[in-house]
Amino acid sequence: MLLSEGHFKNFTDKSICDSKVSAESLLCISCESRDEVDELISKAKSLGANVSRDPQDHGFMYSHNFDDLDGHSWELMFMDQSANK
């Protein structure tokens, strides 16, 4: 569920951090292929996201990160399951 900050404050007594300067979470989405990772990064970038790191290629695993317009960190990841056999 995506909420405005004002409405989110109704659900917690904790202070809401400024995610542009503090990391609060890293949300990871598993993709079907390396190409899908790259396509989604490209789409996020075209919509104003900040690509904060270079892609990480570990052979069996490929990932790339971006920060959305609110500063939340997202990781898109493809893992080649056949490499585990």
Secondary structure, DSSP 8 states (H G I E B T S, - for coil): ----HHHHGGG-SS----TTTS---EEEEE-SSHHHHHHHHHHHHHTT-B--S--EE-SSEEEEEEE-TT--EEEEEEE-GGGG-
